[in-house]
Amino acid sequence: MKDPVTLSTGITYDRESIEHWIFASRRSTCPVSRKILPDSEILTPNHTLRRLIRSWCSLDGVAKQLLPAVNLPAVDAARVAELLELHPLAALRQLRAVVEESERGKRCVEAASGAVDFLVSFVVAGEEAHCAEALDILRLLRVSGADLVGRNPRIVESLTAILRRRGDSQIQSRANSMHLLDVLVREMSHDELAALGEEVFLEVVNVVREGVSQQATKAALRVLATACSCPTGRSRVKAVRAGAVAALVEVLLADPERRACELALVGMDQACRCAEGRAELVAHAAGVAAVATKLLRVSDAGRERAVRVLHSVARHAATPGIVREMEEVGAVAELCLVLQLECRRKTKEKAREILRLHARAWRASPCLPPSFHLS
């Protein structure tokens, strides 16, 4: 233990662990006794045990840094409200200390009236120092898209402006902005997705291309996949014009970890549902190959998306050159293997249809089953 505290049940726990149990996991029981805890449960510092721990650390030569030097004052909604009245920069620094100290601090800031609006106002204002502090805090909180919009309808425009910034000093702010934009986009209606400006897609694609951070890249991939799912198709065209297809191909070629690959394939599937997206994919020197190589090497979900992309190309953009390329890069062999795997029926049907559509062109392939030679 670093900071022992006692519950009303009489059981002592480490502060960080029990706060995570109560506030982050939303559990309302004592882990040992299983008794239900009151909503107003108070964590009482166990000073006796704390002194014993400190004494043991001293005797055994353990660094005293293991124990926090002092306990911050208890945080509640009233305390957060007081912090909001301070000078802006002082308030931001105090709020950051609160949310970094414990899960309880985070939940108190989230629940405090006006706290999220207070933070978002600095993002909208765009002043660099205040904006960076506010973004750091918001990144640590669990906020919804509705919380972020609040009284600040210009939040998407403001986040896009931050993504436009360049330089090493802006990396963290851009990553935080990408996270918040992801939160917003996931809760948008189809009409709101269709209304997103091309500048939003341009900056999101830039985050993917530049690899601002691993988490920012995944957030950007989620935004592209979600925005391009809009039924009207307008968002797909905007994403393609912003260079999304080429950026997604580069992600696949870089062979990132599984989740990033899956997200890139989801985005590619959505982009290839429009003619512009398919044209960009087949025009890219490594486009078809990048998708084909993921048919068996990512996951069931990744395989399904890769088959859908190749199905779109085979049905709507299959020039003789592209058909030859699909064989040369191994797509035909991979699709034949898909038919032998345990996977979704619709995935197999699409793979079978691709092979049947171009069986004549691929009849010399040793991988193509004899049944397709009769097609």
N, C-alpha and C positions, 0 to 999 in steps of 0.2 A: 504493500500500500504506500501511496505517496501522501494522500490527504484523507485520512479516515473520517467518516461521518456516520451518524447513527440515525436509523429510521424510528418512527413511532413504535415499531414492533420490538425495538430493543436490539436489533441486529446491526452490526457495524460493517460498512463496505467502504471501498475506495470511492472517493467522490466521482471521479471521471466515469468509472464503471457503472455505478448506480444511476447517475444522471443519464447515461446513454440508455440504460434499461428502462427508465421511467419516461424520459422525454423524447428520445429518438425512436425507440421501439414502440412507444405508445402503450406500454404495459402498465397496469395499475395494481400490481401485487408485489408483495415482498418476495424476492426470489427464494429465500429459505423457508419462511413460515407459510408462504402462499396466502397470507392474509391480504384482504383488499385495503389499499391505501387511500386515505382521503384525498380529494382534489387539491387541497391546500397543504399537502404533505411538506413538512419542513425538515431539511437535512441539518441535523445538529452536529457541529464539529466535536469529534472525540479527542479532546485536548490531552487526556491522559495517555491514550494510545499513541497519539502523535509525538509526545515527549519521549516515550519509550522507543519509537522508531528512530527518532533523531539521535537518541543516546546510543542505540545499536549501530547506527551509521557512523557515529563518531568513533566508537570503540573499535570497529572493524575496518576503519579507514575507507569507508565508502564515501564517495563525493557527496557533500551536503546539497549539491544542486539537484539531487534526486527529489528533494522535498521543496515545494514552493515556499518562498521566504515568508510570505504573508497571505492571508486570505482576503480576497476582495470583499467589499461589503455586499450583503445579500441584495440580489437584483429582483425587482418586481416591476409591475407596470408603472407604478408611481415614480420609481427611480428612473426608468427610461424616459418618462415624461419630463422629468427634471433635466435630463441630459439634453433633450431637444431644445431647451431654452438657452443653452450655452452659446458662446460664439461658434459659428459654423465649423471651423476647423477643429476647435476643442471638442465640440459635440461629436464630430465624426470619429475622432481618435478615441474618445471614451466609449462610443458605441462599438467600435472595433474591438476594444479590449473586452467588452462585455461578451460579444458573440464568440470571441476566440477563447474565452475562459471556460465556457461550459455549454452543454446542450440546453440547460435551463435558461442561460442567458440568451441563446438564440431564440428559444420559444417565446421568451418575454418580449424581445424586440419585435418578433413577428406579430405578436398579439397586441402590442401597444398601439393605441389609436394615433394615426398620423405618422408613425415611424417610417413605414415603407414609402409613403408619399414624400416625406422629408428627404429620404435618400434619393429617390427618383428625381426630385427637383434639381439636384446637383448634376445628375446625368444629363438632364434636358438643358440645363444652363451651359454645360460643356466646359466650364473653367477647369483647366487641366488638373491642378492639385486636388481640389475638392472632388472633382469627377472621379479621379482614380481611387480615392479613399472610399467614396460611396459605392463604386463598382466592386471593390474588394469585399465590402460588407454584404452587399446584395448577393454576391456569389456564394457566401456562406449560409444564407438563409434559404428556407423553403418557401418560395413565393410563387403565386400563380400569375398567369397572364393578366387576369383581371386586377390583381394587386398592383402590377406594374403599370398598367394603363391608368387606373384611378382617375386623377384629375389631370393627367399628362398625356393627352392623345398624340403628342408628337414624339413619343418614346421610340418608335421604330425609326423615325428619321434621325433621332439623336444617336441611337446605337449604330446606325449606318455611318454617320459622320465619324464616330470613334473608330470604326473598322477601317475607315479611309486613312487614318493616321499611320505614319511609318516611323521606323527607328526602333532601336533596342529598348528604349525607355517606354515604348508604347505596347510592348508585347503582352504584358499582363492585362492591361486595360482592354486590348483587342480580344484576348481570350475570354475575359469576363463578359464583354459585350456580346460575344458569339454565344456564350451560354445563355444569357438573358434573351437574346433573339430566338434561340431554340425554344425556350419556355413560352414565349409569346406565340410563335408560329404554330406550336402544337395545339393551342387552344383557339386558333382562328377559324372562322366559318369559311365556307367555300368562296363566298363573295369577298371576304377580306383577303384571302389568299390570292384571288384573281386580281385584286387591286394593288398588290405589292409592286413597287416601281422597279424598273430595270436596274437602277443603281443598287438596290438591295441585293439582287442576284449577282451583280458584278463584284461586290465586296465579299459576299459569301464564297464565291468561286475563288477569289484571291486568297482567302484564308486557307482553302484546300490546297491551292497551288503552292503557297509559301510555307505550308506546314508550321503555322504559328505555334502550335503545341499539339500534342496527341489528342488531348481532350477537346481543344478547339476544333481540330479537324473533324472529329466525330460529331461534334455539335453542328458543324457546317454541313456535313453529309446528311444528318437528320433533317436539317432545314430544307435542303434541296429535295430530299425524298418526300417530305411532307408537302411542301409547296407545289411540287410537280404532280401531286395526286389530285389536284383540283380538277373536277370533271370538265370544266370549260376548255381546258387545254391552253389557255393564255399564259399561265405560269410556266408551262413546259417550254413554250416558244421563247419566253424571256430568258429562261435558264440556259437554253441552247445558245441564244445570241450572246449571252455573257461568257460563253466558253465552257459550260459545265461538262459537256461530253469529253472534250480533250482532257480536262482536269480529272475526271473520273477514270479515264483510261490510264493516266499517269499514276493514280492511286493503286489501281489493279496491278500495274507493272511493278510498282514498288513492293508488292507482296506484303502488305501490312498485317497486323494481327486479325484474327477471324472476324470480330465485330465490325471493324472498319471495312473489311472486304464485303461483308454482307450489306452494309449500308451503301457502299459504292455501287453494288449490283442492283440494289433497290432503286437508287437514283437513275442508273442506266436504263433499267426496265421502264421507268416512268418517262424518261427522255425519249426513248425509242418508240413511244406510242404516238409520236408525231413525225411527220415526214422530215422535218428539219433535223430532228434528233438522229433519225436513221441515216440521213445523208452525211451528217457529221461523223458518225461512227464508221461508216464504210470508207469515208475519205481519209480517215486517220490511218497511217501506215501500220500501226500495231493494234488498231481497234478490235477487229474480229479475233485476233490471236489472244489479246488480253482477256476477253470474255471466255473464249474457248478453254483457256488454261485453268479456269476456275470451275469448270463443270464437275470435277471430281475432287477438288483440293480444298474446299472451304467447309461446307456443311450442307445439310439437306436444304435449308432455306436458301443458301447461296446457289446451290445447284438449280433449284427451281427458278430463281431469277435469271440465271445465266441461260437456261433453256428458253425462257420467255424472250430474252433479248435476241438470241439466234433465230427463234421462230419468227419474230417481227422482221428481221433482216431477210430470212429465207422467203417469206411471203410477199414482202413489199419492196425490197431493195436488192434483190438477187440478180445482178448482172452476171454474164458469163465469167468475168474476171473475179467477182466476189465468190461465186460458186467454186471456182478453182482454188481460190485462197482458203476457203473453208476446209477443203481437203488437205491442202499443203500444210496448214497450221495444226492439223490433227483434230479438227472439230468433228469430222465424220467418225473417226475411231472413238472419240470420247462419247459421242451420241449413241453409238452402238453399245458401249459399255453401260450407259445410263439405262438402256432397255433391260439389262441383266441385273440391275440393282433393286433393292427394296426401297422404293420411293413412291411418292403420290401418283395415283393413276393419271391425273391430268398432266403431270410432268412427263410421264412415259408417252402419253398420247401426242404431246407436242413434239417430243423427240422423234417419234415414229413418223409424224407428218412431215417434219423437215427432211428426213431421209427419203420418204416417198416422193416428195415434191421434186427432188433433184437426183433421183436414183439413176436416171439415164446418164447424167454427167459423171456420176460417181461409180458407174458399173464396174470399172477396172479396179476399184479399191478392194483389197483383200479383206477388209473389215466388214464390208456390207453383206449382211445375211442374204442367202440365195433368194429368199422370198421377195426381196425388194427388186431383184432383177426382172421380175415379171410385171412390175408396176408400169 
